[in-house]
Amino acid sequence: MMTSRILIIDDSKLARNQIADALRDSALFDEYREANDGLEGFRFLSETRVDLVICDLEMPRMDGFRFLEMVRARPELQDIPIIILTSSSDRNSKLKGLEQGACDFVTKPFDSAEMVARVKVHLKIKRLQDELRSANEHLKELSITDPLTNLHNRRYVTEALDKEFERAKRKHELLSLVIFDVDYFKLINDSFGHQRGDEVLVAIAAAAQRNLRAFDVVARYGGEEFLFVLPDTPLAGAMVVAERLREEVQSLSFAPPMDGLAVTVSLGVASYPSPQVETVSMLLRQADDALYRAKQNGRNRVETMGAPK
């Protein structure tokens, strides 16, 4: 469980102590951090995760308005609730603070019970927002992930390939594509059952991930077919990746009843730029044609795009 933390920004040590004491009685936070002004507070906020900020408006060096302005300029900080402290008669300052991103205000001198109540409300709102954000991120990840292999799925890799192709075209850079599938996969399913066939796909997916750089993409394209997207990679380099994967898959071993099974893959490689490739569809077609030749020429082999006609 993460440590809960509040940052109290006020140039008055007495005021900071009063706020911290009021909140400690309610056990709302594990850590209470303090700053003398907006500048010190912003530096702390930039380096440390904080759940809520209470900030005075009138301070030397950097006041609360400037602090709010700097926080809202940083997207990663914009979800932190900030409660401003103002004098009871300063209506314009309250409105300005709220317009600049504060979520609430507490008037000076403050009532401890009111302070605690407002902090509780905004902590609850933040927790609900964090839970919703986490759920949305999880759903997004599920939408682009193949549930069996945990590789990216066809939807994700199609979008990634489009982006990489446009980038390579715009910047006159290299891009290679490898399409591969499992040889005689139907026979594996028929002989050992679909559950064992799934085990083969998972093992091949793991081998494929071991052959990637940080910026490469591997995905399950459909059924027993997979796809590598290799940015900044020439045709020769992609052939090396493909051959290395072919050898690793060939050396895979499985537990009984598949202990005697020899699994292989066939791979097709294509690259951009090339006279034969002007679009993403053409790049895919060249790689797919190369895969077909690998199948026709005996399987368990790497073939590349053909010479221009």
C-alpha positions, -999 to 999 in steps of 0.1 A, spaced: 0 0 0 14 34 -10 22 60 16 -4 88 18 12 123 18 1 159 21 21 190 13 13 221 33 26 254 18 26 285 40 52 310 50 40 308 86 54 279 106 26 284 131 0 281 104 16 249 90 17 234 124 -20 242 130 -30 226 98 -9 195 104 -22 191 139 -58 194 128 -53 167 102 -32 144 124 -61 140 148 -81 124 119 -52 102 108 -58 111 71 -21 109 60 10 89 67 34 118 59 30 156 65 54 176 44 59 214 45 72 242 23 78 279 31 65 292 -2 53 282 -37 88 278 -51 98 253 -25 65 236 -27 67 232 -65 102 217 -63 89 192 -38 59 184 -58 80 178 -89 101 151 -72 76 134 -48 42 119 -51 16 139 -31 -21 131 -26 -32 166 -16 -18 202 -12 -30 229 11 -15 262 -1 -16 298 12 -21 325 -14 1 353 1 37 342 4 72 357 -5 92 346 -35 64 327 -51 28 332 -41 -1 307 -44 -13 321 -77 20 315 -94 23 281 -77 -11 271 -92 -1 284 -126 31 263 -126 13 231 -114 -14 234 -140 13 237 -167 25 202 -158 1 175 -170 14 149 -146 5 172 -116 -29 183 -127 -48 156 -109 -35 166 -74 -63 184 -54 -51 218 -42 -70 236 -14 -61 273 -11 -60 293 21 -75 329 19 -87 356 42 -124 355 48 -130 388 31 -109 382 0 -136 371 -24 -117 380 -56 -87 360 -45 -109 330 -39 -124 332 -74 -91 337 -90 -76 307 -72 -105 285 -83 -102 297 -119 -65 288 -119 -71 253 -108 -76 251 -71 -103 226 -61 -115 244 -30 -107 271 -4 -105 274 33 -108 308 50 -84 321 77 -86 317 105 -99 283 97 -121 260 116 -104 226 122 -136 206 116 -142 224 83 -106 218 72 -108 181 79 -142 178 62 -130 195 30 -98 174 29 -118 142 33 -141 151 5 -113 158 -19 -93 128 -9 -124 107 -17 -129 123 -51 -92 118 -59 -94 81 -49 -125 76 -71 -108 94 -100 -76 73 -95 -97 41 -95 -115 51 -126 -83 60 -144 -67 27 -134 -98 8 -147 -97 27 -180 -60 20 -185 -66 -17 -177 -94 -18 -203 -73 -1 -229 -45 -26 -223 -69 -55 -226 -82 -41 -259 -47 -42 -275 -35 -74 -259 -39 -110 -271 -52 -129 -241 -34 -161 -248 1 -150 -255 1 -115 -238 16 -101 -270 0 -71 -287 -29 -80 -309 -37 -73 -346 -55 -41 -337 -25 -27 -319 2 -38 -344 -19 -25 -374 -19 10 -359 18 7 -349 28 -4 -384 9 25 -399 27 50 -376 61 35 -381 56 35 -419 46 71 -420 76 80 -397 100 61 -419 86 77 -450 87 112 -436 122 109 -421 137 87 -449 145 59 -425 144 22 -426 116 -1 -416 114 -39 -418 86 -64 -413 87 -101 -405 56 -123 -408 59 -158 -395 36 -187 -386 38 -222 -371 44 -250 -395 18 -278 -396 0 -262 -366 -33 -279 -375 -16 -312 -372 -4 -302 -337 -39 -293 -327 -53 -325 -342 -27 -347 -325 -25 -332 -291 -56 -310 -287 -62 -273 -288 -49 -268 -252 -15 -282 -261 -16 -262 -293 -20 -231 -271 10 -241 -251 30 -241 -284 18 -206 -293 27 -193 -258 62 -208 -261 68 -192 -295 55 -159 -283 80 -160 -254 108 -168 -279 97 -139 -301 98 -114 -272 133 -125 -263 144 -115 -298 132 -79 -295 148 -45 -289 129 -20 -267 114 -2 -297 105 -33 -318 69 -46 -318 58 -82 -319 21 -92 -321 -1 -122 -326 -16 -113 -360 -42 -141 -360 -44 -178 -353 -8 -192 -355 5 -161 -374 28 -135 -358 43 -103 -369 75 -83 -361 77 -46 -368 114 -35 -368 121 2 -370 155 15 -382 163 -20 -395 175 -29 -430 165 -61 -448 197 -78 -438 192 -70 -402 156 -82 -402 169 -115 -418 192 -120 -388 163 -114 -364 142 -139 -384 169 -166 -386 177 -162 -349 140 -168 -340 137 -197 -364 166 -214 -347 153 -207 -312 118 -221 -320 134 -252 -335 152 -258 -303 121 -255 -281 112 -285 -260 79 -294 -244 67 -316 -215 49 -349 -222 29 -358 -242 46 -333 -265 82 -342 -255 90 -356 -289 74 -327 -308 97 -307 -331 81 -273 -337 92 -250 -365 82 -217 -381 84 -202 -415 92 -165 -419 88 -139 -446 108 -106 -445 103 -73 -463 117 -38 -459 111 -2 -467 124 18 -487 122 -4 -518 109 1 -554 83 -26 -545 70 -8 -515 51 25 -516 24 18 -489 19 -3 -458 -3 -27 -478 25 -33 -502 50 -39 -474 26 -64 -458 20 -81 -492 58 -84 -498 63 -100 -464 33 -123 -469 45 -134 -503 79 -142 -488 62 -163 -461 43 -182 -488 76 -189 -506 91 -202 -473 62 -226 -471 65 -237 -507 103 -242 -504 101 -267 -475 91 -247 -444 113 -240 -414 131 -213 -434 134 -176 -439 126 -160 -473 128 -123 -482 110 -101 -506 118 -109 -542 139 -88 -566 120 -60 -585 105 -72 -618 
